[in-house]
């Protein structure tokens, strides 16, 4: 069979392979379809290039650049630290219980109120205590009157004793004089007998007066004892009356008040609590291997969530001299000021003991990619200008060695230097050497912390 020829759109000739008439027709149609496809594709390409004003220019290459955000790396201060979790404790906290049984007649404060020391809080019914106190005061007053009478009697007895003592001395002198005169024969023996009798009478009167003084003194001593006991009973009743009024033993905030007016309470019932939270403490179980770095005054930052801003900075205020044998930790306490009362007693918090401060480079975690366990980042490299093209910015993939992490930032130990420009977005579309196009400054602004905490051991 002779081979047939046909013209294609490019004026080229193709020879048919010897075959059957059906097979020749099939091959002919395949070549026609192929030619039409080439013609259509070329026409579309020509129209697109014509509409876009000469493709394959430098402007079109720039249009294909990947939009990214940039961040210039700076030196930051990194705090090497260790994190602990615990509950804050108020330095002073009391649970108020009544000193006496009784029925509540007044509640003078509300839950959450801040009160000063000595402020009345709750009043129990004082009727019975008032009556007992009045009785004790009346008995005390009666004994005071008895004491005054006894003292008056003592003074009278002492005055009488003084008179009798003087009379006795006079009779003694009279006896001496009469005895001398009788011995000289100047007076009779009867006179001497009468003088002796008067002296004996004066002696007896003096001794009787002394006994009355002693009796009066005994009455005074008994009155003093009775009065002291009565005053003690009155003081006890005053205390019992005072116990019906519950007052604040310290300055602080009132907690929940579970009782109500009309409730009958006993001395074992809790009426409310008062917490003084001006300064709070946190107990920290520090591993024994870190105790060589532990010292009084070491700064401690307090947070309520991971990576959050510090609420307050305190310091180590106590270090236990002994080690917990079970956990092999050392108890340390950190004190935190709480002037604005943002913190609360028994609140769980995260605390970081800051061991030391170092300088380093920080990168956002979102700017890091990993491949086979190796961490990479993309940095900006500027190409040199040529006659046919202006300088462009390209992405360079660089391996780095990471340090500790806190929040959304990693410390870079090796691989980056301050002053280099980091690519922080569009990482999925980037490859080493890819052209990039920085976004506007307003969209690429990314604040970096001037100080970052790094987790320690």
C-alpha positions, 0 to 999 in steps of 0.5 A: 500500500502506498503511503499518503501525505497530508498537510498539518498546520505547520506545513509539515508532512507526516507519513502514514504507517502501512496499515489497514484503511481503518487504522489509517483513518484513525491515525489521521484523526489523532494527528488532526486533534493534536494539531488543533490542541497545539494551535489553541494552546498557542493562541491562548498563550499569545492572547494572555501575554499580549494582555499582560504586556510582555511576559517574563519581565522583572516585574512579573518575577516580582509579582510571583514573590511570596508575601511575608512578614519580617522581624529584625532580631535584637538582643534581649534579656533572658531570665533563667528560671524554674516554675512552681505551682502552689496556693497562696496563703495569707499571713493572718487568717482567723475563724471567729467562734463565739466565746459564749452560747446565745442567740444572734440579735444583730449582724453588723457587717456583710460578707466581703467588708473590710474591717479594722481591729476591734470593730463589732461584728455580731451581737448575741442576746445579753439579757442574762449577762446584764442581770448577773453583772448587775448582781455582782456589781451590787454585791461588790458595792455592799462589800465596799461599804462594809470595808469602810465601816471596818476601817472606821472601827479599826481607826476608833480601836487604834485611837482607844488603844493609844489612849489606854497606852498613855493611861498605862504609862501614867499609872506606871509612873505613878506606881514608881513615885508612890513606891518611893514615897512609901519606902521613905515613909511619906505615904501609907501602904494603902496608897501604894495598893490603890496605885497598883490596882489602878496600874493593873486596870490600865494594863487590862484596858490597854490589852482590851483595846489592842484586841479590839484593834486586832479584831477590826483589822481581821474584819478589814482583811475579811472585807478586802477578801470578800470585795476582791472576790466580788470584783472578780465575779463582776469582772467575769460577768463583764467578760461574759457580757463582752463575749456576747459581742463578737469583735474583729481580732485583726484588720482584714476582710470578712469572709462568708457569714453562714449564720443569720439573725435568730440563730442560736450558736454555741462556742464550737460554731464558726460565725465568719472568717477574717483574712488579712491579705496585704501580704501573701506567701507561697510555699515552694518545694525546691529540688535539692539540686537547685538549693545551691542557687537559692538565697534570701531575696531572690526575685520570684514572679507570679502568674495565673496562666502559662506565658501570661504577664507577671501579676506581681514580683516578690522575693524569697523570704524563708529557706528551711534549714532541713530537707524533706526526706520523702521528696528530697526538696527544701521548703522555701517561702516567697512573699508577695505584696498585695496592695491592690488585692488582686491576689486572694488567699488559697489562690492557685498560681504559677511562680518562677524563681529567677536564678540569673539574667543573660543576654540572647536572641529570641524568636517566635515559635511560629517562625520555626519549622522542623525537619527530621528533628532539626529546627530551621528558620528563614532569614532574608538574603538580598541578591545583587543587582545585575544589568537585566534585573534589580536586587531582590530579597530571597529566603534563606533556610538556616538550621538553628539550635534552640534553648529554653522556651517560655510563652511563645518565644524560644531562645536561640543558642546557635545559628542566628545573630542580632541584626539579621532579619527573620521571616515570621509568616508564609513559611508553608510557601517558602523554600530556600532561595524563594523570592519574598515580598515584605508586607507593609510595616503596619501588618508586619509589626510584631512586638518582641519582649525586651525581657523573657523568662526561660524555663530552667532545669 
